[in-house]
């Protein structure tokens, strides 16, 4: 996982509505939920839900599958696992002796 994708995933989950959607899909398990079920359970207007789902799908945190006339959404567990692994990648590896050797780049 690259930094840009990790940042995008974390940004998407940093929104309370998208976090609620993702947690609901995790709770639903491998069967997932269709869009109407998500909308009903969370009380989100259709246009708002579509906006938030688009962000989660673009970050590859949610996958969608057309089943008949419905679109079923599922949490993409591997993507979240990859984000967590990215964060833990150099856990306890120690820091460089010279703190100016590799200046951190900030998003701007």
C-alpha positions in Angstrom: 0.0 0.0 0.0 1.3 3.4 -0.8 1.0 6.5 1.3 -1.5 8.3 -0.9 -3.9 5.3 -0.8 -3.5 4.9 2.9 -4.2 8.6 3.5 -7.3 8.4 1.3 -8.6 5.3 3.1 -8.1 7.0 6.5 -9.7 10.2 5.3 -12.8 8.3 4.1 -13.1 6.6 7.4 -12.5 9.9 9.2 -16.0 11.0 8.3 -18.7 9.9 10.8 -21.3 8.9 8.2 -18.8 6.9 6.1 -17.5 5.3 9.3 -21.1 4.3 10.2 -21.6 2.8 6.8 -18.4 0.8 6.9 -19.1 -0.5 10.4 -22.6 -1.5 9.4 -21.1 -3.4 6.4 -18.5 -5.1 8.6 -21.4 -6.1 11.0 -23.4 -7.5 8.0 -20.6 -9.9 7.2 -19.8 -11.5 3.8 -23.4 -11.3 2.6 -23.2 -7.5 2.7 -26.3 -5.2 2.4 -28.1 -3.7 -0.5 -28.2 0.1 -0.8 -31.9 0.3 0.4 -31.0 -1.7 3.6 -28.1 0.6 4.4 -30.3 3.6 3.8 -33.1 2.3 6.0 -30.8 1.2 8.9 -28.8 4.4 9.0 -31.6 6.8 8.0 -29.5 8.4 5.3 -31.1 10.1 2.3 -30.4 8.3 -1.0 -28.3 11.1 -2.5 -26.2 11.4 0.6 -25.7 7.7 0.9 -24.6 7.6 -2.8 -22.1 10.3 -2.2 -20.6 8.6 0.9 -20.5 5.1 -0.8 -18.7 6.6 -3.8 -15.9 7.7 -1.5 -15.7 4.3 0.2 -15.7 2.5 -3.1 -13.1 4.8 -4.7 -10.8 4.1 -1.7 -11.5 0.4 -2.2 -12.9 0.0 1.3 -16.3 -1.1 -0.1 -17.0 -3.3 -3.0 -20.3 -3.3 -4.9 -21.9 -6.1 -6.9 -25.0 -6.0 -8.9 -27.3 -8.8 -8.0 -30.5 -8.8 -10.1 -31.9 -5.3 -9.6 -30.0 -4.6 -6.4 -26.5 -3.4 -5.7 -25.0 -5.2 -2.8 -22.3 -3.5 -0.8 -19.6 -5.4 1.2 -16.8 -4.2 3.3 -13.4 -5.0 1.7 -11.6 -6.3 4.7 -8.3 -6.8 3.0 -8.1 -3.1 2.2 -8.5 -2.1 5.8 -6.0 -4.8 6.8 -3.6 -3.3 4.3 -4.0 0.2 5.8 -3.4 -1.2 9.3 -0.3 -3.1 8.1 0.9 0.1 6.4 0.7 1.9 9.7 2.4 -0.9 11.6 5.1 -1.6 8.9 8.1 -0.2 10.8 6.8 -0.7 14.3 9.6 -0.6 16.9 12.3 -0.4 14.2 13.9 2.6 15.9 14.5 6.0 14.5 17.5 7.3 12.5 20.2 8.9 14.6 20.1 12.1 12.5 16.5 13.5 12.6 17.3 15.8 9.6 18.3 12.8 7.4 14.8 12.2 6.1 12.5 15.1 6.7 8.9 14.2 6.8 6.8 15.5 3.9 3.6 17.1 4.9 0.4 17.0 2.8 -0.3 20.4 1.5 
